């Protein structure tokens, strides 16, 4: 009874926390192995992939440490011109450990961290009327931390976990210019908090002989920004004493809740086929632009309108993914020497027709991936393997015309290509 | 102070990132480029345009310092400049050279400056308020000198008290035989700017209204060099010597010809054609369009000609005055035929209870073809702001001129911009300014530029031309 209460408490905790956080791994995959099969590995990832691919993989016995680096060059065009969306790069770290607690039961846990190169997180709110690739700007440049724990009983593994990341909040900035007995003084304060936000992760994996079936659920993530900036002026005989407060509220880089269902089939000769369907709940996405409010209370107080941005009305999407992996001479984790991989995914755009003031840019993305790995074997008692992957993403050309030529960017085209590369080194103690 | 585990991690994370970057894995961190405005709002901040007639800047009477020329020694050489930052001391960059600003007293020199000894200089109370080598004389800084060489361009050394002073000159006041009279200001109000591309160069046409007992207006052509326009030729290309007030130029360029449509005193719109890049024009014998009663009330002006997608010339014009914008089609002979017997833009079309209310005047159209549609920018007078408060009292927002936009893809249905004006400036959060008579250039894929006449909210005080961004 006591253990049941503990499990219930764990799941209650991960359900109770609010959603937040998004990342590059959702687009490219975290680690070269996942990237090499275009993220079709819901049922076929490695144990170190557990936090990002399927949490149930964390129950694999052994200990694994993985470090990788990934770089993506984005060439996203608006009306034939590169919009200059920043390239994405960063370090991927993964740690997984699992052990057998009885003949049929194993448990494990895994942690994955993505550290973008230039920032902990890029928080970008651009004017809602400005053309922007809403899925490829701020969302791809943030630190992410994913933690999962899993248990496997015979062929069935089930798990739960959380994805964690930073938000931005706190009392914000305050500045006071006043006068007292000591004369004129200035007082300034800065209170910016970086609270963690959590999103739930769940996974299920069932091994059925040559086939493996799996499902994974990942909660929505984003960076929530809530900053207040206040200036107070209190000077003797000043007709404009008072306060000015600027409030900024927004949610940057939303990543939607995703539900993945996948399968892996070993067809023989070291060849495995992978397939997955991902359902992404973009319909709950908040506006990618921030609400801004300004309250001025001075001697003369201007009438200012707060700027509120409407929900973007994104569509939910269903993305099919397929992949293949050939490991020789044996597909077994301990006995393979080299591997080659390939994958393809079609990712529809959640962005609806742009009929008003916003010009959100995106289009159906075709993703082709190739990869490979080399198993170095045991070196100083550690099992080492290196993996590489390359991806080409093509955003199909999308042309739109708004109903009125008096709307911003009333006629536009968008398209683009993304080239992504990743390399990882994994050390395992089995 | 003890840290929680979460706080420790938050503090450690930047160090981890720094350590990783230090290992040579740091990648790009550049910020994204801004998207050029497409001309539907978001023009950016504006700056004044300087129009030069020879060495003199055309200055609106409301912005004049009261003096237009200074005596300059024959051997004095001015420093060339692009902006005020390239000049020394109290000199200002006027039409490409550094010179002191002549003045005739009053407060025309602007904030922080004062008119002393016939030129604008730094205000002071003691020598310590002035730059090195200067002294405070009668509340204004002046350079100490023993010869003219120590003075700014436009000053002479006063041998009696050893400071630099300025002598203004003009038709009634002459310089000594050792000096020449250097013009730096010409009074005139700039209106209805037009910017066209002629022979791959940017060329402007603008109306200059001169004041006095019998105000007249004429059309000038100018080379566009950034924010400086230089009249070329320095005399009017239309309206000179005839005694007739001509203005509101609008140009279309076709097959090496410049067709200039212009207003002729209120009753008609005429056309003139140039085959030498707009330096000289031959005026058509008959007007292109003559005012009618009805909504035009016998007054038309502010033509805005544009070549549409089919190669036809469309002519938008103001009727009323400022009662609305009409549309006519121009045939090959230059004769215009009205498309409708009503305005295609009226106050009722623009009125928006939330973003632009109380519209009383609509006019001064400017038409461009962009994105396969015809855009018509116009000037309307109305209120775009909310009321302010002072204590318990309400301060109603001021009506002012602002730039609006309507577009059409079929020349039948005209859609107004839904968010109120596309250009409306505000100073100090609630001081509304006036913008009118816009000209807009929409380069393919590039930054849209708008040029307009800047004024105060009342529209009575015109400060000159401005451009954004």
Interface residues (C-beta under 8 A of the other chain):
Chain A: X69 X71 X78 X79 X80 X81 X83 X84 X85 X86 X87 X88 X89 X90 X91 X115 X116 X117 X118 X119 X120 X124 X127 X129 X130 X131 X132 X137 X143 X166 X194 X196 X296 X299 X300 X301 X302 X303 X304 X305 X357 X404 X405 X406 X407 X408 X409 X410 X411
Chain B: X6 X10 X13 X14 X16 X17 X20 X21 X25 X26 X27 X28 X29 X30 X31 X32 X33 X34 X35 X38 X40 X41 X42 X370 X371 X372 X373 X374 X375 X385 X386 X387 X388 X389 X390 X395 X397 X405 X406 X407 X408 X409 X415 X416 X417 X418 X419 X429 X430 X445
